[in-house]
Structure formats: structure tokens, C-alpha cells
Amino acid sequence: MGKYKIKIGIIGGSGLEDPANQFFKSNEVFKNEDAKNEFGLPSSHLCQGTIAGIDVVLLSRHGSGHKKAPTAVNYRANIEALRLVGCTHILASTACGSLAESIGRGQLVIPDSFIDRTVHRKNTFYDGTSANFSGVCYVPCEPAFDPRVADILEKAAKELDISVKKGATVVTIEGPRYSSKAESNMFRQWGGHLINMTTCPEVYLAKEAGLLYAAVAIATDYDCWKDSEDIVCAPEVIKEFKKNVGKVTQLIVKTVELIGKEDWDQQIDDLKTVLKTNNISH
């Protein structure tokens, strides 16, 4: 048994706005009605329970009924809420457009890097307003996602015989509008493989908070760059995600089980050291 008690936050994205129904039986759910923190209210209540004997906390990124647009999501409050209830890891789901011929509709992808095109979001805890995040911390974003958690996602997929592509760069745009064709082609030229509206700043806020973060993306469309395909639209995105939501939930459940079997002391301590070393305020 390691010195850290493992607790995994699960962030449900588009198509998983009510993750409790996917992961828990009704009598297993505990709703934390008061998850407000110094950064405000998170997107949803925190539903706490267990999967395979491991403590988990579920949060809906867009809130019940998908009422919060990507830029309106309070990413800092979401991540801080998970940190304050003791999470050590985060597994996130996200619906994405494909920017690559090799990533088809319904393909599950484990991203390993990002290109952040957002401009209107609170993108750091270290802005001088928080007692819990004091100083100026220059957090390195390579690796952007936690490699060991990503490896376990891939291992879980193999055990479940679920096709998954490991390694991809996700471009995050502001939204809620979709890209123009010129933008879509530009992102492809930049080396983007996926495009969404929510990975940033979530992924690097999790790192600032000392949480081991990985994501599973599901390709729902081809944005608008591919002439032979229909142009992306919201109803089709949700429809495609819901067709594959069973695979996503199975993969997350198995990953929780596998994470719980391993010791994470070194990874957690290493991330704490990175944050301490890169906080240059004295």
C-alpha cells in the first residue's frame, strides 16, 4: 500500500453529461451538494462512489443537460473541486473532430499533446488570487498528459479488445462555433490530429493541481476539411458519441481497476517536485 490513497476523478464530456447513470447504480451514488471552492462553482455536483473498490468522483464538464458552453465552463473550479476531495488522478472523456485520414468516426484515441487556441479562459491557478496556489509557477507541459496513465488506458483497451489509437495532438479552439475550412486545414498543417473545445486549459490545470491526468477522445466527425464527408454539426457529434459511449465507459471502468492495482507514490511525488521546482517566487 502506497502512502497516497488513490482516488480518481472522472470528467464526463459531451454525450456523458450524466456520468453517474453510466458508472453507478442509483443506490451507490453520493451527491456532494456543496462543491463550491475559492474559484467558484464547478459545472456539476460531485458524485462519489467506488469502481472495483477504488474511490471515484464523477463530474459533468458541461453540467446536467449540457447547459455550459466550452468557454463558460469553470475549469479551475472543476479541477480544484476534484483536488479538494482528495483525487490523485483524472480520467477525462472528450468528443473530438478528426483532422487525420487515419482516425475515422468512432475511433477511440489517447492524446499525448495539445495545441491551445483558447484566449478567453482562466488558464492558471497561479494568478496571485489564491492562497492555495501562491507564487508564479512555470509549469512544463511536456509531457502534456501523464504517460503512465495513458499507458494503462492503452492496456485496458487491449484487455477489452477495444480498438484505440495511442498518441495524438489535440487542437483546442474556443468555441462554441466550429472551424472554418481554412482553419481546419491550417490545424492539419500544424500537425493536429484531433480538434475539440475543452481539453485546454483542463489538462494543464490538472497538472498545476498535482493530479495525474489522461484523456480518452472519441472521433465523432471530420470537422470540415474532408470534402467527401458531411460538415460537422452538433446533433451528429452527440449521436456518434452516444453510439460509442459504451466503449468509453467500459474503457474508463477497466482503467480505474488497473490504476488501483499499482503504486503511484513516485509519480505523485515527482509531479509535486516539478511544481515546487518551477515555482520561482520566494
N, C-alpha and C positions, 0 to 999 in steps of 0.2 A: 504494500500500500504506500503510495507516494504521500508527500507532505501536503499536496493540494487535493482537495475534494473536487472531482470532476463534475462540472455542471455545464450543460450545453444549451446555448440559446439557438433557437430555430426561427429564422425570419422568413415568413411566407410572402412571396411576391404576387404578381398578377396571376389570377387563377387559384391562388391559395389564400384568399382574404379571410377565410375562417379555418385556420390550420388545426384548431382544436378538434374539429369534426373528422379530420383526416388522420390524426395521430392518437387521439384519446377516445375512450368510451366516456359517456356522459358522467358516470359516477367517479371518474378518475380526475376530473378537471377541478383545479382550484383557481379562481379568478382573483387576481390581486387588483382591487378596485382603486388603490391609491399608488400608482406608479410614477407620480409626478416627481421631478427632481429639479435641480437648480437650472437646468436648461429647458424646462417646460414639461408639457405632457407628451408622452410617447404616442405613437399612432393608434395603439390599441391597448386593452388590458393585457396583462401578462398572465398566460395560462400555464400553471405549473403542474408537473406530474412526473411520471417516470416512463422510460422506454428501456426494456431489457435490464431493468434495475438501475438505470442511470438517470439521475435527475435532469430534467429538461424544462426549458421555459420557452413557450411559443409566443411570438409577436407577429401581428399582421402589419406589413410595411405600409400599406395604403389604407389601413383601417377597415372596419366592417363595411361591406358594400362598396369598397374601392372609392371612398369619398375624398381621398387626399391625392392630388396630382403630384408627380415626381418632385417638383421643386418645393411644394408645400409640405413635404414630409419633414418632420423634425428629426433629422438623422442623429443629431447629438443627443437629444432626449432618449431616442430609441436605444442607442448604444450604451449610454450611461445607465439607463434602467436595467439593462441586462448585466452590466458590471456590478451595480449595487446589490443585485440579488445573488451575486456570487458566481456568475458564469465564468468559465475558463476558456470556452470555445464558442464559436458561432458557425453554424451551417446556414447558408442563405440560398434561397431559390430565386431565379430571375428569368423572366421571359425575354428573349433576345431576337433580333433580326440577324440573319446570316449575311455576312459580307464575303463569303468564300464559297466557291463551287463545291468544295469538299464537305461542306456542312449543310446537310439537307434538312427539310422540315421534320420535326420530331426528334432530331438528333440531340442527345444529351452531351454537354461539353463542360469540362472543368477548366476554367480560365486560369492563367498564371500571370497576366499582366494587364494593364489598362492604359487608356489614353483619356484624360479627363478634359472634356469640353464644357463643363459647367462653369457658370460665372456668378450665379446669384445665391449660392448656398453657403451657410456657415460651415466652413471646411476644416476647423481645428478646435480642439478643446483649449489649446494654449493661446488664448487671445487676451489674457490679462483679466478676465472676468470671473475666473473660477478659483476657489480655494483648493479644490482637489487637483487642479492641473495648473500649478504655478510655474512661472518662468517661460522661457522660449525654447521649445523642443523641435529640432530639425529632424523629423522622423524619416529615415531612409525607406523608400518604397520598392526596393529590390531585396528580397523577394516581396512582391506586392501581396500575394496570397500565401498562406502558410503552406510550405511544400509538404510537410509530413501529413497534415490533414488532407491535402489534395491526394497524396498517395493512398490514403485509407479510403477516400471516396472511390478511387480507381479500383482498389482491391475489393471493395464492397460490390461494385458493379460487376466485376468478374465472377464473384461468388454467386451473384444473382443472375448471371448470363444476360446482363443488360448492356447494350452497346453504348460506349461512352468514348468521347474523344478527349484526351488529356493534353492540355496546353493550347492556349488561345489568348489573343489580345482582345479585350472588350473595350469598345469606344462608348463612353457615357456622354450623352447630349442632355441639354437642359429639359426639353420637352415642355408641355405635352405634345407639341407638334412633332410629326415625323420629318425625316430629312428630305431635302430636295434631291433630285437625281445627281446634280453636280456635287453636292455634299457627300452623298452615298459613295460615288466613285472616288472622291478625294480620300475618304476614310479607307477605302480599299487600297489606294496607292500608298497610304501611310503605313500599311501593314495590319490594319484592323481585320479581325476575323468575325467579330460579333458586334452588335450595336444595341445599347439599351439606354435607359434613363435613370437608373437607380444605383448602380454599383459604386459610383463616386458621389459623395465622399464616404459612403458607408464603409468601404473596405479599409481606408486608411484611418478613419476614426476608430475602428475596431483595434487597429494596431496601436494608435495612441493610447487607447484604454487598456492595453496589455492583454487583449483577447486574441486567441489563435483563430483566424478567420479563413474559411474557404467557401466556395460557392459552386452550385450546380446550375448551369444555364440550359434552357431548352430553346432550341431554334424553332421559331414559330412562322417565319416568313423570310423573304429575301429583300427586305427593305424596299427600295425602288430601282436598284441598279440593274436588275436582270430582266431583259426585255421579254423573255419567254414566260415570265411569271407575273401573276397579278400583283399590283402595287399593294403594299401593306395597308391594312385597315384594322381598327381596334377590335371589331367583332370577330374577325378571323383569327387574330392573335389569341384572344381568350379561348376561342373554340379549339384551336390547335393545342394550346396548353392543357386544356381540360381533357383532351383525348389522351394525353400522356402523363397526367397528374399522378396516376397510379404508379408509374415507374419512378417518378420523382420521390414520392413518399416512401416507396419501398427502399429506394437507394439511401434516403436520409435515415430511415429506421435502422437499416443494416450498418450504416456508418456510425451511428450512435453506439450500437452494440460493440463494434470493433474498437472505437475510441476508448470505450470503458474498460477494455481488456489491457490497455497499455499504460505505462508510466509516462507522465508528461512533465515531471519536475524540471528536467533540463531545458525543455523548450520554453516553459513559462519563465524560468529564471533567466534564460538567455534574452527573452524579449524585454523583461524588466531591466536588464543590464543595458540593452540597446537604448531604451528610453532614458535611463539615467545618464548614460554617456553623452547622448545627443541633446540633453537639456543644458545649455551653456550658461544659464543665468545663475548667479551666485548671490 
